[in-house]
């Protein structure tokens, strides 16, 4: 019997647990949403927020330390979003 493939098995780079503040920045800087980065790698991250309602499939992520990345949503729940970085 084959076991189901989990999202962790599909990752290109290992993720490190973290607890960093960040902001989801919508296209054209129309709005921002506070979030917490729960894990992070060179290729993606897990974001936790109060609600993912209204967050588009592509946005910029601005970390509190000043780093910025363009993101594409890989999956989402009501309060979490898994993203891939499309460019730094």
Secondary structure as a PSIPRED ss2 file (coil, helix, strand):
# PSIPRED VFORMAT (PSIPRED V4.0)

   1 X C   1.000  0.000  0.000
   2 X C   1.000  0.000  0.000
   3 X C   1.000  0.000  0.000
   4 X C   1.000  0.000  0.000
   5 X C   1.000  0.000  0.000
   6 X C   1.000  0.000  0.000
   7 X H   0.000  1.000  0.000
   8 X H   0.000  1.000  0.000
   9 X H   0.000  1.000  0.000
  10 X H   0.000  1.000  0.000
  11 X C   1.000  0.000  0.000
  12 X C   1.000  0.000  0.000
  13 X C   1.000  0.000  0.000
  14 X C   1.000  0.000  0.000
  15 X C   1.000  0.000  0.000
  16 X E   0.000  0.000  1.000
  17 X E   0.000  0.000  1.000
  18 X E   0.000  0.000  1.000
  19 X E   0.000  0.000  1.000
  20 X E   0.000  0.000  1.000
  21 X E   0.000  0.000  1.000
  22 X E   0.000  0.000  1.000
  23 X E   0.000  0.000  1.000
  24 X E   0.000  0.000  1.000
  25 X E   0.000  0.000  1.000
  26 X C   1.000  0.000  0.000
  27 X H   0.000  1.000  0.000
  28 X H   0.000  1.000  0.000
  29 X H   0.000  1.000  0.000
  30 X C   1.000  0.000  0.000
  31 X C   1.000  0.000  0.000
  32 X E   0.000  0.000  1.000
  33 X E   0.000  0.000  1.000
  34 X E   0.000  0.000  1.000
  35 X E   0.000  0.000  1.000
  36 X E   0.000  0.000  1.000
  37 X E   0.000  0.000  1.000
  38 X E   0.000  0.000  1.000
  39 X E   0.000  0.000  1.000
  40 X E   0.000  0.000  1.000
  41 X C   1.000  0.000  0.000
  42 X C   1.000  0.000  0.000
  43 X C   1.000  0.000  0.000
  44 X E   0.000  0.000  1.000
  45 X E   0.000  0.000  1.000
  46 X E   0.000  0.000  1.000
  47 X E   0.000  0.000  1.000
  48 X E   0.000  0.000  1.000
  49 X C   1.000  0.000  0.000
  50 X C   1.000  0.000  0.000
  51 X C   1.000  0.000  0.000
  52 X C   1.000  0.000  0.000
  53 X C   1.000  0.000  0.000
  54 X C   1.000  0.000  0.000
  55 X C   1.000  0.000  0.000
  56 X C   1.000  0.000  0.000
  57 X C   1.000  0.000  0.000
  58 X E   0.000  0.000  1.000
  59 X E   0.000  0.000  1.000
  60 X E   0.000  0.000  1.000
  61 X E   0.000  0.000  1.000
  62 X E   0.000  0.000  1.000
  63 X E   0.000  0.000  1.000
  64 X C   1.000  0.000  0.000
  65 X C   1.000  0.000  0.000
  66 X C   1.000  0.000  0.000
  67 X C   1.000  0.000  0.000
  68 X E   0.000  0.000  1.000
  69 X E   0.000  0.000  1.000
  70 X E   0.000  0.000  1.000
  71 X E   0.000  0.000  1.000
  72 X E   0.000  0.000  1.000
  73 X E   0.000  0.000  1.000
  74 X E   0.000  0.000  1.000
  75 X E   0.000  0.000  1.000
  76 X E   0.000  0.000  1.000
  77 X C   1.000  0.000  0.000
  78 X C   1.000  0.000  0.000
  79 X C   1.000  0.000  0.000
  80 X E   0.000  0.000  1.000
  81 X E   0.000  0.000  1.000
  82 X E   0.000  0.000  1.000
  83 X E   0.000  0.000  1.000
  84 X E   0.000  0.000  1.000
  85 X E   0.000  0.000  1.000
  86 X E   0.000  0.000  1.000
  87 X E   0.000  0.000  1.000
  88 X C   1.000  0.000  0.000
